[in-house]
Amino acid sequence: MFLQETIFHLFLLLVGLILLIKGSSFFMQGLSAAAAKSRFAAAAAALESIALFLPASAVSIAAAGKGQDDSVYLDLAAGNIIGSNITVLLLACGLSALILRRAGIRKEVLFSELFFAGISVVLLILLGAAGRYFPDPLTKIFCIFLLFLCLFFFFWRIKTQPEGSDARRAAFQQPAEAQPLKRMLLFSLIGFFAVFLGGDLVAEEAAAFAVKIGVGVRFTAVTLVAFASVLPVVASSVRSAIARDPDSVLRQITGNVLFQSSFSAALVTLISPPSFRMPAAVSFQDMILLAAAAAVFFLFIYRGKMSWKKGIVLILLYAAYLLICLLYDTDFSIFSV
């Protein structure tokens, strides 16, 4: 009975992950075709990038909605936000640098992207502190500020992203003449709902699966769930690296960091119950690990140079991060606090 229930939860978890990834792909394909037929290609390109970030956000938001009854789901939401950021900062950047071997990022792209990503990481850590020490109204105001920051960032992206600069669009976009606009918009809508259906399923089954196999929900969130939910970002970064486009690699990584740290964190906090706001689920270890991953990323990137040696170091650091998460698993770790 135990084995059957475990396999069943694992199966539903995999179904949810497939819905997340394929839904994101459908959403992006539809927007690509719509962009080719419209005068708003820059706006559609920004929406395409959001499509990459939606799976991780969908899982966190769905978990926060379920957290009205059980704080375990808030642990899942907080762990996914932290884990998805660390995964793209270390793993996505490491794999891309390994493929690029040696490449330079344009300075105007480098400084602006690093500025927004740095601000978002600092604000996410401050939000974690706000949930513990600030009164609830002040935390809400902080969340509204984060939402405005995310909105400003993507408006800025629309105005500054050069036409056709993102190499990943070529991987999805089919000839516009062969794709009726209404059909592709419907395609995007189906993908959008599939993402959020998958997010709800992943949030439900990840918690159940973790309980069944005897590991902490937080460990499952920051490792398996976080990796799977940002897999579209990792894959897209790798495709951009193969296309020798380091600017797009950086945009996708920093865009995901800002989206998860501002939009996802703010919405999850506002949705979570006042008695246990999501930031209270962000542990001191989470803040330290996120700050360390961001610091390493900035140290490796701030000169605008990506190399295979840095890629190997980042991938090894991601492996070390997974080991640390296992050691800090509250179900058995001697380090838990």
N, C-alpha and C positions, 0 to 999 in steps of 0.2 A: 504493500500500500504506500509506504514511504517513497519507494523508488518510482512508482507510477505517478504520484503527485508531483514529485520533483521534476520528472521528465515533462509532465504536462505544463508546469509553470515555465520551464525552460523553453518549451515549444512556443507558448504564447508570447514569451519575451522576445524570441527570435522573430515571430510574426510582427510584433510591434516595431522592432528595429528595421525590418524590411519595409514596413509602411512608412517609417520615418525617412529612410534613405531614398526609396523610389518616389515617394510623394514630393520630396525636395527636388529630385531630378525632373519630374513632370512639371512642377511649378516653374523651374528654371527654363526648361525647353519652351514652354508656352510663352514666357516673357521674352525669350530670345527672338522667337518668330514675330511677336507683337512689335518688338523694337525695330525689327527690320522693315516693317510696314508703316511705321509711324514717324512723326517728327520729334518724338520724345525719346530718342535712343539713349541719351545720357541718363534720364530718369529710370528707364527700364533697366539699364545696366546696374544702377544702384539697387533696384529691386531684385535683380538677379543675385547680387551679392547677399542680400537679406535672405533669399531662398536658401543659401548655403548655411546661414546661421539659425534658421527656423527650427530644425530638429532638436537642438540642445535647449532652445527656449521653450519649445512645446513640452518637453519632458519636465522641465522645472516648473512651468506654470500649471501643468496638470497635477503634479505632485503637491504644489501649494494649495490647489483647490481641494484635494483630498485631505490636506493637513488640518482642515477644520475639525476633524474627528480624531486625528492621530498625529502626534508630533514626529513619528517615524518618517512620515512623508515629507515633513519640513527638513529633516536631516538629508533625505534623498535630494530635495530641491537645492539645498545649500551645497551639498557635496558635488552635485552635477555642475553647478555654476563654477565652483572652484576648480574641479577636475577638468572641465572642458577648456578653461583658460590655460591651465598648465599643460594640457595635452597639445594644444596648438603652439604654445610658446616654445616647447621643447621638441616634441615629436614632429609636428608639421614643419617647423623651421629646420630641424635637423635633417630630415629626409630630403627637403628641398635643397639645402646647402650641399648635401652629399651628391645629389644629382647634378647640380650646377657646377660643382667642383671649384670653380673660381669665377666670380661675377661681381659686378659693382651695381649699386643702387643709386639712382639719380638723387642728388642732394635735396632738391626741392620736394621730392616724394619722401625721402628719408626723414627729414626733420619734422614735417607736418604730421606724418603718420605716427612717429615715435612720441610726439608731443601728446596727441590725443590718446594713444594707448597708455602712456604713463599716467596721465591725469585720471583715466578710467580705473586703472589698478589702484591708485591711491584712494580714490573715492569709494571703491568697493571695500577696501580695508577700513576706511572711516565709517562706512555704513555698518560693517560688522561691529565696530565699537559703539555706534549710535544705538543699535538694537539693545545693547546691554546697559548703557549709562545715560542715554538721552530720554526725555519724556516722549510719549507716543506722537503727539502733534508735531514735534520737531523732526522726528524720523520721517513722518509723512511728507513734510516740506522738503526734506533732503531727497526723498524718492522722486518728487515732482521735478526737482532740479535735475536729477539724473535722466529723467525722460526727456526734458528739454535739451540736455546735452546730446543725447542720442539723435534727436530730431535735427539739431543744428549740424551734427557731424555728417549725416547723410545728405542734407541740403548742400553742405560744403563739398561733399563727394560729387554730387551731380554737377556742380559748377566747375570743378577742377579736373575731373577725370577726362583725359583725352579720348576722342572718338576712336573706338576699336583698340584701345590700349590693353584691354584684358584678354590675354591669350586663351583663356578657358572658353570664351564664347564660341570659338571655332569648333570646340570639341562637341558642342551640343546643337549648334544652330544648323538647320537644314535650309535649303533654298526657300526664300520667302514666297516665291510664286507657287510652290507646291503645297503651301500650308494656308488654308483659309483662316482669316483672323478670328472669326467667331469660334472655330473649332479649337484654335490654340488657346484662346481665353478660357474656354470650357476645360481644356486640358489643364491649365494652370489652376483653375478653381478646384478641380478634382484632386490635384496634387496638394493644394493647400489644406483641404479637409483630411486627406490621407495623413498628412504630417501630424495634425492635432489628434486624430484618432490613434495613430501610432504612439504619440506622446502619452496619451492617457493609458494605453495598454502597457507601455514600458514602465510607467510609474507604478501601476498596480502590480505587475508581475515581478518587477525587480525587487520590490519589498518582500513579496511572498517567497520568491526564490531564495533571497538572502536568509530569511528565517528558516526555510526548509533545510538548507545545507549547513546552517550554523555559523555563518559569517555575519559581520555587521553590515547593516544597510548602508552606512556611510562608506565602507570599503567598496561595496558593490557600486555605489554612485560615482565615486571618484576614479574608479578604474574601468569596469566593463561598460557601464552606462555612459560615462563621459566620453570614452573612446568611441563607442558606436555612434553617439549623437553628433560628434564632430567629424565623423568619417568623411562626409562630403567636403568639408573644409580641407582635411588632410589630402584627400584625393585630388581636389582642385588645385591645391598648392603644388602637388607633385606634377600635375599636368602642365602648370605654368612653368615649373622648373625645367621640364622636358622641352618646352617651347622656348627656353632661354629668355624668360621674362621675369627677372628678379623683382621688378617693381610690383608686378601683380601678386607675386608671392607675398611680399610684405603687406600689400593692401588687404589681402584675404586674412592674414594672420591678425593684423592689428584691428581690422574691422570686426572680426569675431570677438576679440578681447573686449572692445568697446561695447559691442552689442550685448554680450553676456553680462558685463560688469555694470552696465547702465540700464538698458531696457529690461532684460530678464530679472536682474536683481531688484529693480524698483517694483516691477509688477508682482513678483513673488512676495515681496515685503508687504505691499498694499493688500494683496489677497489673503495673506496669512492672518490668523486670528490675533486680536490685540493682546490676548493673554500670553501669546508665544510668537512674537514676530520672527520671521525667518532669520534676520541677522543674529538672533540669539543662538541659532544653530551653527553659526560660523565659529569654529573653535579657534583658540590661539594657535594651534598647530597649522590650521588652514591658512591663517594670515601669514605665518612665517614661511610656509611652503610656497604660497603664491608670490610673496615679496621676493623670495630667493629666486624662483623661476623667472620672474620679470627682470630682476637685476642681472641674471646671467644673460638673458636674451638681449637686453639693452647693451651690456658690455660687449657682446659678440657682434652686434649690428651697428652700433652708433657711428662707426667709421664708414659705413656703407659697403663693406666688403663681406662677401659670403664665400666660404671655402669648404672643401670636403673634410678638412681636419676639424673645423668648428662643428660640422654636421655630426661627425662621429661622437664628439664630446657631448653634444646636446642629446643625442639618442641614448648614450650611456647614462646621462643625468636623468632622463625619463625613466630608464630601467631602475635607477636608484630610488627615484620618487615612488615607483610602484612598490618597491621593497619597504620603504618607510611607511607607506600607507598600510601595508600588511602588518608591520610591527605595531602600528598605532590603532589597529582594529580593536575597538573597545570590547569585543566579545572575549578576547583572550590576551590582549597585549599587556605586558608588564609596564609599558610606558604610558598607558591611558591616564588621563587626569579628569 
